Amino acid sequence: MLMSSTQPLAALENATEFVARHIGIAPEDEAHMLGAIGAASRDALIDAIVPPSIRRHQPMALPPAATEAQALAELKALAGRNQLLKSFIGQGYYGTHTPGVILRNILENPAWYTAYTPYQAEISQGRMEALVNFQTMVCDLTGMPIANASMLDEATAAAEAMTLAKRSVKSKSNRFVVAGDAHPQTIEVIQTRAAPLGIEVLLANSLEEWNQLMEGDYFAVLAQYPATSGRIDDLRADVDKAHAKQAAFIVATDLLALTLITPPGEWGADIVVGTTQRFGMPMGAGGPHAAFMACRDEFKRSLPGRLVGVSVDVHGKPAYRLALQTREQHIRREKATSNICTAQVLPAVVASMYAVYHGPEGLERIARRVASYTAILARGLAELGAPLREVPSFDTLSLHTAAATQAIVERAVSLGANLRVYFKEYLCISLDETTTRADVELLWKIFARDGQALPSFAAFEKGVEPLIPDGLRRSSDFLTHPVFNTHRSETAMLRYIRQLSDKDLALDRSMIPLGSCTMKLNATSEMIPITWPEFAQVHPFAPADQQQGYAELDKQLRDWLCQATGYAGISLQPNAGSQGEYAGLLAIKGWHASRGQSHRNVCLIPSSAHGTNPASAQMVGMQVVVTACDANGNVDMADLAAKCEQHSANLACIMITYPSTHGVFETQVKELCKLVHDHGGRVYVDGANMNALVGLAAPGSFGGDVSHLNLHKTFCIPHGGGGPGVGPVCVVEDLVPFLPGHATAGLAGGTGAISAAPLGNAAVLPISWMYIRMMGAQGLTLATETAILSANYISARLRDHYPTLYAGEHGHVAHECILDLRQFKESTGVMAEDVAKRLIDYGFHAPTLSFPVPNTLMVEPTESESLYELDRFVDAMIAIREEIRAIEQGRLPQDDNPLKNAPHTAETLLASEWAHPYSREAAAYPVAALRQSKYWCPVGRVDNVYGDRNLYCSCIPVDAYLS
Ligand SMILES: *Cc1c(COP(=O)(O)O)cnc(C)c1O
């Protein structure tokens, strides 16, 4: 017998089973760790770190922890409250078949979904190749020279296109013309984004209005092609009109349609945006999906979002890396043009793989089938006498159903189908890859009058032609690169996917100790529900009564997050932290305006802030005033008081991060909040560091007015190689009326929509729900305490090797620590970057490099890592310190040592020549354990400068591999 028979039943039921799975530190390791830190107990440690003035007195009121099985069963029941009707709604969201090989080996594969944003190029070559495929796919299909990877959704991409145009064109106008036949959610987000920037949006609700507006004054126009109602217009003459006014022509489009219709790049478009959802990503009630933006060559240096480029490594081999502008907010801050940080990498990878797997012929076949079914549907509807508007179209038909509209919609629902109501009197029907012959017949049935004979599919089948006019048919090739023409069999595809993921270092191989990013466990049971059809197959604009499962998920998750944060209201609409910041600042702006204080537009931001903060402030039209930090890294209260005084009349808010980006619980945070409040401003607390607070302190209770959370940091949504994320915006009571609404989806709200879909990246919300449900209040609090314990353990163990730059009153850090490497530059030439690259040879992903302090590493271990893994990391860092010492003592030259030459590739190690003053063994196996398990980096150090000078962002030409 292993267990005593006196064990109570409750212990056998093991309700907190998951807590021990999530937290990597075993109870028996704690004493050892506390000993290294010099703390008497975990409680004593936490008491010494978290200022008493902000400690919460009430535990979070959450349901008690459930086991994995219980939580899954409960969520399954909740999911079952969503109804799955066949969707013909379209409007930017379509049924799609995710190829099984992609579903299992990418979307459900931790090698892909637990990776981080590819800032460390050398360990991210696999996902960057997939992203370059994405960019090439978008360029080819749109006919544009350059595309990024990727945007958050089609609507925000359109809004970003508007601002890209504003800063790029010669026209000095501030008017923006939008075709009324664009997706309504796109129009809504554009209106939200335009207002604080003083851009006047002119909506053309008819052809006459469009023609009239095109003759007027504007800096750019946007048209949807094909339009939201399905029609395909020839826009060539309009492009010329816009160009004659030095204005830009922006096109929102559909990649599948572009396999058959002339791409906008061939008729003069300047910027092209859209979503790649129907390339294999389920609708998921609105997200996550990767949107795209492509533009003409002249605009490429100000293209927002993530752009992967081809550069070379030190050995002259082609290698991928992120182009300079990806870090734009960090470099340009309040002068940045966009705040996008976390985007939609995993969905972008899925979309690119969909194109790789199907290839040009496969995509065209899918598109032809959709277009042919649409043509057949149209003929049948005409035969039935339905009020069809006969216009060129690809996949969407519209009908002027007038007074009968509602009755037809109800009849459709009773037959299991959702149609789209458009301007009350019209119906739209969109087909997609999943549409069957039976679906077409079902649609006929909906429109047939009683007793009317149904048309025969077979009768229309012969010689059917898409409803695309000759003049708009595509004649150019696309996806000609071998990558889109090689992996046709499932075996080949499986191996290509595996080959790419093998190049990358994700959480499935080692800890990723990235400060500020909280790379914790993304548990399998949290991930399982996201591909359940009850969540995945829901259209975001399906009737509310069919989305009760999502509504309940939304409500419960918001309630729980309110408990964790102390706020009164939350919106889950923002689909990244940056978008939460934007929504939060809009709320503050709206509140001031509601009190006749619109002139309050000064936003104070400490110099140590994350780059998204000033970038977001700029986007809502606020003026950023930077405040200083003192020698201890804390907000300089004297400087802050002076700035508050100086800007008192115009103070809108302050944006702080808590605990600070320096990894410290500042003790004066309550006074700070009071000071700003006394001057009439509000306090925005960036919640990226919430992993140090959950259960211990709540920003909504200690003085914060608004926060965003990063569910992809604190609440277990995986980073996906750079997204998806969810950035809920949380506010105190009086700001609740200023949370984002979504008129398109029928949700009222003080500020307009900030995302295309009302629940943003809805389909990944089950991950955070599962986490909270399985951890319970005690488990979550233990996670926070353990994260703090582990960070302090690392800081303490490395004390004599790399000093921690900032610490709190008692010499402790919060949940992360900044290791100071600045002293090595002078004596050895070693930079933090060299240590980051050398860590790759030891099998680790680098900590956060040079943020928030140049030439430092910020380490955040999280609660999920085991003591074994923490020690492995510390031992690697100590071994690297010894390598630095060899340089200090002249045993190794400054320009030829294991740090400067890191990472070492197998190819260089196996070359017949080895001309370095240290051994191959020292390069590859600096610690013995690496002989058991070794990550081999596929490329040497990547040359960023070369890549930025020679910006090249498409698939590498085949002959480059041969040279
Ligand atoms: C990650 C982060 C953000 C931005 O969040 P995204 O989800 O990447 O947009 C903002 N502030 C801080 C401090 C962060 O660490």
The ligand as an ORCA input file, in Angstrom:
! r2SCAN-3c Opt
* xyz 0 1
  C       3.463     42.886    -23.456
  C       3.337     44.262    -22.932
  C       2.477     45.192    -23.539
  C       1.790     44.978    -24.870
  O       0.967     43.889    -24.954
  P       0.665     43.193    -26.346
  O      -0.302     42.155    -26.012
  O       1.946     42.652    -26.852
  O       0.116     44.201    -27.280
  C       2.309     46.412    -22.917
  N       2.980     46.726    -21.793
  C       3.857     45.864    -21.212
  C       4.573     46.267    -19.960
  C       4.066     44.605    -21.772
  O       4.933     43.759    -21.209
*
